[in-house]
Each structure stands twice: as C-alpha cells, then as structure tokens.
Amino acid sequence: MPDEQQLDKCPKCSCGDLFVRRDFPRLLGLAIIVGAVISFLALASNPRTLAAGVWVLVGSAFLVLVVYLTAGWYTVCYRCRAEDHDHPANRIHHGFNRDIARKYPPPLPSNESKTTNHS
C-alpha cells in the first residue's frame, strides 16, 4: 500500500519544484474518439442515419469528458521529470509552469539508451 503522505519534494532528486498532471488514460481517450469517428462516418453515409452519427460524436465527447474529470492526479518533478503516482497530489503544487521549467535543463537520456562502440 502506498504511503499517503503528500510530496513536498521529489523522492528521486530532492527538488522542491513539482507540478501535477491529470492521470488521463490517453489510449482509452484515443480509442473512444477513433471509434466515434468510424461510427460517424458509417452512419453519415446514409442521410437517414446522419443524426444518429452526430449523437454518437456528442456522446463520445461526453464520455471522454467524464473519463477526464474522474481521472486522478500525479506529481512530476521539474528537474528530473520523475513521475509519482503513489502519493496524493499536494494542493500547493499546480499545473506545469513554463517559467519554473526554464530554471532546469532538459533531463539527460538514461544510460540504458546509450550504445557504446567497442571497435
């Protein structure tokens, strides 16, 4: 069970500058929209079912909105970009702020992605 303490600094690099993001399942949102568009195109090919196609689009947009609004939050570190899904979001942290992000250079790629040439 994760610790219920709210974060005030990054557990990886101890940076105090953190921001929060919605934990929105992007793949699910994309699947809903793609399915709605395909259904709309199939229904729009017949003038009698065009209205049903429009309702499919409206309904799927509403469904994506419900998924978005019920999604939780997670915390991200500005310095190392570590994501923390185990602690509840701290109310003192807000969404991404470009001015704060400019203080930190982009994180370097991890050593796992580097390849060495042994010739």
Buried (B, 14 or more C-beta within 10 A) or exposed (E): EEEEEEBEEBEEBEBEBBBBBBEBEEEEBEEBBEEBBEBBEEBBEEEEBEEEBEEBBEEBEEBBEEBEEEBEBBBBBBBBBBEBEBBBBBEEBEEEEEEEBEEBEEEEEEEEEEEEEEE
